[in-house]
């Protein structure tokens, strides 16, 4: 029994191009030729071709198949290794589906890391606050990032100054800015007392604490309007004055 290249490709459920490529990379031995010059494939070629295609369909690369050799009809070790890889892939895809569901349901920024996204999604943050969270998630060290996530997850009591800060017009007068800064202090002081890690230098930051400070300042400058930026500066000044007074 013998087949032409086209016939063996059709029987094996593959293409002429694939058969020729398997010859080229050494996975399928070249058959003899008929007097008319056409290739003549036998049963051994057919079995080898079906085996190669089956392994490709299972997920093996051609280089992996080549390493198995021609006589290994049941590569148990390679199959177990592939099974482990597939299990990891399934877990990764399942995690991705969970994250996608969260993104779709809570409209959290795609750029957020998976461990921070649920905390962000559970809060009613402004667009500027969400953008700042994305920036800070890329520069904070592990402890500060976890402390930040804890603050978001803690669901603190509603503070009317949050809405007032978000809606503060860029041309707000000096008295309005100062009043808002002073009224924001108690809530900020309480949050920092509950999460003291946020007040310590971020020595674990990938690029250092100074880089974190510089990036935070640049992001705030770009994301918030001038009045909001000024209020935040006033808050910092008032908090610094508090610390100096306590010292």
C-alpha positions in Angstrom: 0.0 0.0 0.0 1.4 3.4 -0.9 0.1 7.0 -1.1 1.2 10.2 -2.8 2.0 13.3 -0.8 -1.4 14.7 -1.3 -3.2 11.5 -0.4 -1.2 10.9 2.8 -1.8 14.5 3.9 -5.6 14.1 3.4 -5.6 10.8 5.2 -3.7 12.3 8.2 -5.9 15.4 8.2 -3.1 17.8 7.5 -1.8 19.9 4.6 0.7 19.4 1.9 2.6 22.3 3.3 2.8 20.7 6.7 4.1 17.4 5.3 6.8 19.2 3.4 7.7 21.2 6.5 8.0 18.0 8.6 10.4 16.6 6.0 12.4 19.8 6.1 12.8 19.8 9.9 13.5 16.0 10.0 10.3 14.9 11.7 9.2 12.8 8.8 11.6 10.7 6.8 11.7 11.1 3.0 10.0 8.2 1.2 11.1 6.4 -1.8 10.0 7.5 -5.3 8.1 5.8 -8.0 9.5 5.4 -11.5 7.7 8.6 -12.5 9.5 10.6 -9.7 6.5 11.0 -7.4 7.0 10.2 -3.7 5.6 6.9 -2.4 4.6 6.9 1.2 3.9 3.6 3.1 2.2 2.7 6.4 5.2 3.6 8.5 5.2 7.1 7.1 1.5 7.4 7.7 1.7 6.4 11.3 4.6 8.8 11.9 2.7 11.6 10.3 -0.4 11.0 12.3 1.7 10.8 15.5 3.4 14.1 14.7 0.1 15.8 14.0 -1.5 14.4 17.1 1.4 15.7 19.3 1.1 19.2 17.6 -2.6 19.2 18.2 -1.9 18.4 21.9 0.4 21.4 22.1 3.9 20.1 21.6 6.3 22.2 19.6 8.1 20.7 16.7 11.4 20.8 18.6 9.9 19.0 21.5 8.6 16.3 19.1 12.0 16.0 17.6 13.5 15.4 21.0 11.2 12.4 21.6 12.6 10.5 18.7 10.9 8.3 16.2 10.6 5.1 18.3 9.0 6.6 21.5 5.3 5.8 20.8 4.2 6.7 24.4 6.3 9.6 25.7 4.9 9.5 29.2 7.4 12.0 30.7 6.8 14.5 28.0 3.0 14.1 28.2 3.1 14.6 32.0 5.2 17.8 31.6 2.7 19.1 29.0 -0.2 18.2 31.3 1.4 20.3 34.0 1.9 23.2 31.6 -1.7 23.0 30.5 -2.9 23.0 34.2 -0.9 26.2 34.8 -2.4 27.7 31.7 -5.9 26.8 32.8 -5.3 28.4 36.2 -3.9 31.6 34.5 -6.9 31.8 32.2 -9.3 31.3 35.1 -7.6 34.1 37.0 -7.8 36.3 33.9 -11.5 35.6 33.6 -12.0 36.6 37.2 -10.1 39.9 36.6 -12.1 40.5 33.4 -15.4 40.0 35.2 -14.2 42.6 37.8 -13.2 45.1 35.2 -16.5 44.7 33.3 -18.6 44.8 36.5 -16.9 47.6 38.4 -15.3 49.5 35.6 -11.9 49.5 37.3 -8.8 50.7 35.2 -7.3 47.8 33.2 -3.8 49.1 34.1 -4.3 48.3 37.8 -2.6 45.2 39.3 -4.9 42.3 40.2 -4.4 42.6 43.9 -5.4 46.3 43.9 -8.2 46.3 41.4 -10.9 44.8 43.8 -10.2 47.5 46.3 -10.4 50.3 43.7 -13.6 48.8 42.2 -15.3 48.8 45.6 -14.8 52.5 46.2 -16.4 55.6 44.6 -13.3 57.3 43.5 -13.1 60.1 41.1 -11.5 59.6 37.7 -8.4 61.6 38.9 -8.1 59.4 42.0 -8.3 56.2 39.9 -5.6 57.5 37.6 -3.4 58.4 40.5 -3.9 54.9 41.9 -2.7 53.4 38.6 0.4 55.6 38.7 1.2 54.8 42.3 0.6 51.1 41.9 3.6 51.0 39.6 6.0 52.8 41.9 5.1 51.9 45.5 6.8 49.2 47.5 4.9 46.1 48.6 4.1 47.3 52.2 2.9 50.8 51.0 0.9 49.2 48.2 -0.8 46.9 50.7 -1.5 49.7 53.1 -3.0 51.7 50.3 -5.2 48.8 49.4 -6.3 48.4 53.0 -7.3 52.0 53.2 -9.5 51.5 50.2 -10.9 48.2 51.5 -11.6 49.6 54.9 -14.7 51.5 53.7 -14.3 54.5 56.0 -17.3 56.6 57.0 -18.5 59.0 54.3 -16.6 62.3 54.5 -18.3 65.3 52.8 -15.0 66.9 52.1 -14.3 64.1 49.5 -17.1 65.4 47.3 -16.2 69.0 47.9 -12.6 68.4 46.9 -13.6 66.5 43.7 -16.0 69.3 42.7 -13.6 72.2 43.7 -13.4 74.7 40.8 -10.0 75.7 39.5 -10.7 79.4 40.5 -11.8 78.7 44.1 -10.8 81.6 46.3 -8.2 81.5 49.0 -10.6 81.2 51.9 -12.5 78.3 50.3 -9.2 76.5 49.7 -8.0 77.0 53.3 -11.3 76.0 54.8 -11.4 72.8 52.8 -7.8 71.9 53.7 -8.5 72.4 57.4 -11.7 70.3 57.2 -9.9 67.5 55.4 -7.2 67.1 58.2 -9.2 65.1 60.8 -10.2 62.4 58.3 -6.6 62.2 56.9 -5.1 62.1 60.4 -7.5 59.2 61.3 -6.6 57.2 58.2 -2.9 57.6 58.7 -3.2 56.6 62.4 -5.0 53.4 61.3 -2.4 52.7 58.6 0.9 54.0 59.9 2.9 52.3 57.1 1.8 55.1 54.8 3.7 57.7 56.8 7.0 55.8 56.8 9.6 56.3 54.0 8.9 53.8 51.2 12.3 52.1 51.4 11.0 49.0 49.5 10.0 51.0 46.5 11.6 49.5 43.3 13.3 52.9 42.5 13.5 54.4 45.9 11.4 56.7 48.1 12.6 59.9 46.4 11.4 58.5 43.1 7.9 57.8 44.6 7.7 61.3 45.9 8.7 62.8 42.6 6.3 60.7 40.6 3.4 61.4 43.0 4.0 65.1 42.8 4.1 65.1 39.0 1.0 63.0 38.8 -1.0 65.2 41.2 0.1 68.3 39.3 -1.3 66.8 36.0 -4.4 65.1 37.3 -5.9 67.8 39.5 -6.8 71.4 38.8 -4.8 74.2 40.3 -7.1 74.8 43.3 -7.1 71.1 44.2 -3.3 70.9 44.0 -3.1 74.0 46.2 -5.5 72.4 48.8 -3.3 69.3 48.9 -0.2 71.5 49.5 -2.0 73.2 52.3 -3.0 69.8 53.8 0.7 68.8 53.7 1.7 72.0 55.4 -0.9 71.6 58.1 0.1 68.0 58.7 3.8 69.0 58.9 2.9 71.7 61.4 1.0 69.1 63.5 4.1 66.8 63.5 6.4 69.7 64.5 4.0 70.7 67.3 3.9 67.1 68.6 7.7 66.9 68.4 
